[in-house]
Amino acid sequence: MIPNDDKISGIQVGIFIYLTVLGVGILTLPASVVKAAENDAWLVTLVSGLLSLIFIYLMCKVGEKYSQYGYVGTLKKLFGGFLGTLIGLVTFVHFLVFTAIELRIFGETTKLYLLTNTPLEFIILPLLLIAAVHARAGIEPIVRFFEFITPMVLFVLIIFILLFLPKSDYSNLRPFFSQEPIKYLKSIDQTIFAYAGYEILMVIFPFIRKPKEVRKPAIIAMLFITLLYTLVIIQVLARFGVKETQSLIYPTMTLVKSSDVPGAFIERTEGLMMALWILFIYTSVISFVYGLSVVGADVLKQRERKHIISLSLPLVYLIALQGDSVADVFKISDLLTMTSSRFMFMILPLLMFLISTIKKGRNRSNEG
């Protein structure tokens, strides 16, 4: 008998994180990382992913202690009522804008490859509405859907990786370690934001049956994502080299289009890749919409999260339509990742962990 209490298990948390983080990044990451680190882009991606594990560990440690208080409640206990509420509002806006950016990039990419004559509004709106309906159902139905599609997602990803292997020239990865140390540090600082999305872990701890069993599945999920991103960048560099990769908007899609399918049982492999990518975008959008509903309800002290979703949809839609081109959207995305994202999944988890550790030490001293 599967319990129906809107709570999820540790393994389900790992699946949730995996399909939340995979989104826009898998198409756009190779170009941005190769521009920053050139031949060593794969190494920078690997190190950035491993660094993200540290912040996931910190989130888990805090979540284990304060899961009964909820996200905003935990912020208030650690930072005080006013500052905790303010950080909760920042989190809400972060999820709101991130959802809008994912939708806009989804719309622009779909218009470029599939629906060239369809207005952008009619591409974005259906996905947003379907994701909102799904998110209103609660975290357990969301994760059950994620569990259902995970085997298919993994199978298709493995097939694509095997297709990438022919025609790859791994000498394009040389020379190794050719950059100055300061350039590696800057590249890692930029690349770690490709793993954006795992910050939602801080929000969902009250909905986990056994919070102490989350750490291992969450870390394994991020290891899978790190491995996938690293493999994709290795294959892109092996196929196109540094200069050509830097000139491409969506190197992963170009890689798929240039791959040969034995027996030609699939005529347009990019169509299959687009279908998989749309699924990734959908899972990311569901997660972010659910996250903003939880945070918004906590800030406003509302028990009903569904109303928060309904009120947020017009804002998400209007923000998604800002900017005249995909270049403008990427500029907004870069600004977001260098500001709120840096705070949300680097600075905030570290502060929460340090303050919770200090408070725990004080409590022990008082008891003694």
C-alpha positions in Angstrom: 0.0 0.0 0.0 1.5 3.3 -1.1 0.9 6.0 1.5 -1.0 9.1 0.2 0.0 11.7 2.7 1.8 14.2 0.3 5.1 13.0 1.7 8.0 11.6 -0.3 10.8 9.1 0.5 14.6 9.8 0.3 14.9 8.0 -3.1 12.0 10.1 -4.5 13.9 13.2 -3.3 16.9 12.1 -5.5 14.6 11.6 -8.5 13.0 15.0 -7.8 16.3 16.8 -7.7 17.6 15.0 -10.8 14.7 16.0 -13.0 14.5 19.5 -11.5 18.2 20.4 -12.3 18.1 19.0 -15.8 16.6 21.7 -17.9 17.9 24.5 -20.1 21.5 23.8 -19.1 21.9 20.6 -21.1 21.5 22.5 -24.4 23.3 25.8 -23.5 26.0 24.7 -21.0 28.7 23.6 -23.5 28.9 26.9 -25.3 29.1 29.0 -22.1 31.6 26.7 -20.4 33.8 26.4 -23.5 33.9 30.2 -23.9 35.2 30.4 -20.3 37.5 27.5 -20.0 38.2 26.3 -23.6 39.7 22.8 -23.8 39.4 22.3 -20.0 35.6 23.0 -20.0 34.9 19.3 -19.1 37.2 19.6 -16.1 35.6 22.8 -14.9 32.1 21.3 -15.3 33.2 18.2 -13.2 34.8 20.3 -10.4 31.7 22.6 -10.3 29.4 19.7 -10.0 31.5 18.2 -7.2 31.5 21.6 -5.4 27.7 21.7 -5.5 27.7 18.5 -3.5 29.1 20.5 -0.5 26.1 22.8 -0.6 23.7 19.9 -0.9 25.4 18.4 2.2 24.9 21.7 4.1 21.2 21.9 3.1 20.7 18.3 4.3 22.3 19.0 7.6 20.1 22.0 8.3 17.0 20.3 6.9 17.4 17.3 9.2 17.4 19.6 12.2 14.6 22.0 11.3 12.3 20.0 8.9 9.3 20.4 11.3 9.4 24.2 11.0 9.2 24.5 7.2 11.5 26.6 5.0 10.4 30.1 6.1 9.9 28.9 9.7 13.5 27.7 9.7 14.7 31.0 8.3 12.9 32.9 11.1 14.4 30.6 13.8 17.9 31.2 12.4 17.8 34.8 11.3 14.9 36.3 13.2 11.4 37.1 12.1 12.0 40.1 9.9 15.1 38.9 8.2 13.7 35.4 7.8 10.6 36.7 6.1 12.7 39.0 3.8 14.8 36.0 2.7 11.6 34.1 2.1 10.4 36.8 -0.2 13.8 36.8 -2.0 13.4 33.0 -2.4 9.8 33.5 -3.8 11.0 36.0 -6.4 14.0 33.8 -7.3 11.7 30.9 -8.1 9.2 33.2 -9.9 11.9 34.7 -12.2 13.7 31.4 -12.7 10.4 29.8 -13.9 9.8 32.6 -16.3 13.3 32.4 -17.8 13.0 28.6 -18.3 9.7 29.1 -20.0 11.1 31.9 -22.3 14.1 29.9 -23.3 11.8 26.9 -23.9 9.6 29.1 -26.1 12.4 30.5 -28.1 14.1 27.1 -28.7 10.8 25.4 -29.6 10.0 28.2 -32.1 13.5 27.9 -33.6 13.4 24.1 -34.1 9.8 23.0 -34.2 7.0 25.6 -34.3 8.6 28.3 -36.4 5.3 30.1 -37.3 3.6 29.8 -33.9 3.5 33.0 -31.7 5.7 32.8 -28.7 2.8 33.4 -26.3 1.0 30.3 -27.6 4.1 28.1 -27.0 4.7 29.3 -23.5 1.2 29.5 -22.1 0.1 25.8 -22.5 3.2 24.5 -20.8 2.8 27.0 -17.9 -0.9 26.1 -17.4 -0.3 22.3 -17.5 2.6 22.7 -15.1 0.5 24.8 -12.7 -2.3 22.2 -12.7 0.2 19.5 -12.0 1.9 21.5 -9.2 -1.4 22.2 -7.5 -1.8 18.5 -6.9 1.0 18.4 -4.4 4.5 17.0 -4.2 3.6 13.3 -4.1 1.8 13.3 -7.5 4.6 15.3 -8.9 7.2 12.8 -7.8 5.1 9.8 -8.9 5.1 11.4 -12.4 8.9 11.9 -12.2 9.3 8.2 -11.2 7.2 7.1 -14.1 9.3 8.9 -16.7 12.8 8.3 -15.2 13.4 4.9 -16.8 12.5 6.3 -20.3 14.7 9.4 -19.7 17.7 7.3 -18.7 17.3 4.9 -21.6 17.1 7.8 -24.2 20.1 9.5 -22.6 22.2 6.4 -22.9 21.2 5.9 -26.5 22.2 9.5 -27.3 25.6 9.1 -25.6 26.3 5.9 -27.6 25.3 7.8 -30.8 27.8 10.6 -30.0 30.8 8.2 -29.9 31.4 7.7 -33.6 33.2 10.6 -35.5 34.5 12.0 -32.2 38.1 13.2 -32.2 39.3 13.2 -28.6 42.5 15.0 -29.6 40.3 18.1 -29.6 40.4 17.9 -25.8 44.1 18.7 -25.8 46.0 20.5 -24.4 45.0 19.8 -20.9 45.5 22.3 -18.0 46.3 25.1 -20.5 44.6 27.9 -18.6 45.9 30.2 -15.8 44.7 29.2 -12.3 42.7 32.4 -11.9 40.8 31.6 -15.1 39.9 28.2 -13.7 38.5 29.8 -10.6 36.4 32.3 -12.6 35.2 29.5 -14.9 34.1 27.3 -11.9 32.4 30.3 -10.4 30.3 30.7 -13.6 29.8 27.1 -14.3 28.4 26.0 -10.9 25.2 27.9 -11.8 24.5 25.3 -14.5 23.5 23.1 -11.6 20.8 25.6 -10.5 17.6 24.0 -9.2 18.9 21.9 -6.3 18.2 24.9 -3.9 14.6 23.6 -3.9 15.8 20.9 -1.6 15.7 23.5 1.3 12.0 24.0 0.6 10.7 20.4 0.4 12.1 19.1 3.7 8.8 19.3 5.5 7.3 17.0 2.9 9.9 14.2 3.3 8.9 11.2 5.4 12.4 10.6 6.9 14.6 13.7 6.5 17.7 11.9 7.8 17.6 9.5 4.8 17.8 12.3 2.2 21.5 13.1 2.1 22.7 10.0 0.1 20.0 10.1 -2.6 20.4 13.8 -3.1 24.2 13.5 -3.5 23.9 10.5 -5.9 21.4 12.5 -8.0 23.8 15.4 -8.3 26.7 13.0 -9.2 24.6 11.6 -12.0 23.9 15.1 -13.3 27.6 16.1 -13.0 28.6 12.9 -15.0 26.0 13.6 -17.7 27.0 17.3 -18.1 30.7 16.3 -18.2 30.1 13.6 -20.8 28.1 16.0 -23.0 30.8 18.6 -23.0 33.5 16.0 -23.7 31.5 14.8 -26.7 30.8 18.4 -28.0 34.5 19.3 -27.8 35.5 16.0 -29.4 33.1 16.6 -32.3 33.5 20.3 -32.9 36.6 21.6 -31.1 36.8 24.8 -29.1 36.3 27.5 -31.8 33.2 25.9 -33.4 31.6 25.1 -30.1 32.0 28.8 -28.9 30.1 29.9 -32.0 27.1 27.6 -31.5 24.0 28.7 -29.5 22.9 25.1 -28.7 25.9 22.9 -29.2 24.1 19.8 -27.8 21.4 20.1 -30.4 24.0 20.5 -33.2 25.8 17.4 -31.8 22.6 15.4 -32.0 21.8 16.6 -35.6 25.3 15.6 -36.7 25.1 12.0 -35.2 24.5 9.0 -37.4 21.8 6.5 -36.5 22.6 2.9 -37.5 20.0 1.6 -39.9 18.4 5.1 -39.9 15.4 3.9 -37.8 15.0 7.5 -36.7 15.1 10.1 -39.5 15.4 13.3 -37.3 17.3 12.6 -34.1 17.0 16.3 -33.1 13.2 15.8 -32.9 13.7 13.1 -30.3 16.2 15.3 -28.4 13.7 18.2 -28.4 11.0 15.9 -27.0 13.4 14.8 -24.2 14.4 18.4 -23.6 10.8 19.6 -23.4 10.2 16.9 -20.8 13.2 18.3 -18.8 11.9 21.8 -19.0 8.4 20.7 -17.9 9.8 18.9 -14.8 11.9 21.9 -13.9 8.9 24.3 -14.3 6.7 22.0 -12.2 9.3 22.0 -9.4 9.8 25.7 -9.4 6.1 26.5 -9.5 5.6 24.1 -6.6 8.5 25.7 -4.7 7.2 29.2 -5.1 3.8 28.1 -3.9 5.3 26.6 -0.7 7.4 29.6 0.0 4.6 32.1 -0.9 2.1 30.3 1.4 4.6 30.3 4.3 5.4 34.0 3.9 1.8 34.9 3.8 0.9 32.3 6.5 -1.7 30.7 4.2 -2.5 27.0 4.5 -3.8 26.7 0.9 -0.9 26.7 -1.6 -3.1 26.4 -4.7 -4.2 30.0 -4.5 -0.5 31.1 -4.5 0.0 29.3 -7.8 -3.1 30.9 -9.4 -2.0 34.4 -8.3 1.6 33.8 -9.5 0.8 32.6 -13.0 0.2 36.1 -14.5 3.5 37.4 -13.1 5.4 34.4 -14.4 3.8 34.8 -17.9 4.5 38.6 -18.1 8.1 38.2 -16.9 8.6 35.3 -19.5 7.7 37.7 -22.3 10.2 40.4 -21.4 13.1 41.0 -23.7 13.1 41.2 -27.5 15.4 38.3 -28.3 17.0 35.1 -26.9 20.2 37.1 -26.4 18.3 39.5 -24.1 16.9 36.5 -22.2 20.4 35.0 -21.7 21.6 38.4 -20.3 18.7 38.4 -17.8 19.5 34.7 -17.0 23.2 35.6 -16.4 22.2 38.5 -14.2 19.9 36.2 -12.1 22.5 33.5 -11.8 25.2 35.9 -10.6 22.9 37.5 -8.0 20.0 35.6 -6.5 21.3 32.2 -7.5 24.7 32.8 -6.0 22.9 33.8 -2.8 20.3 31.0 -2.9 22.5 27.9 -3.3 25.9 29.0 -2.1 25.7 31.8 0.5 22.4 31.0 2.1 23.0 27.3 2.8 26.4 28.1 4.3 25.0 30.8 6.5 22.1 28.6 7.6 24.6 25.8 8.5 26.9 28.0 10.4 24.2 29.7 12.4 22.5 26.4 13.2 25.8 25.0 14.4 26.5 28.0 16.6 23.0 27.8 18.1 23.4 24.1 18.7 26.7 24.8 20.5 25.1 27.5 22.7 22.2 25.2 23.6 24.6 22.6 24.8 26.5 25.2 26.8 23.3 26.4 28.5 22.3 22.8 29.3 25.7 22.2 30.8 
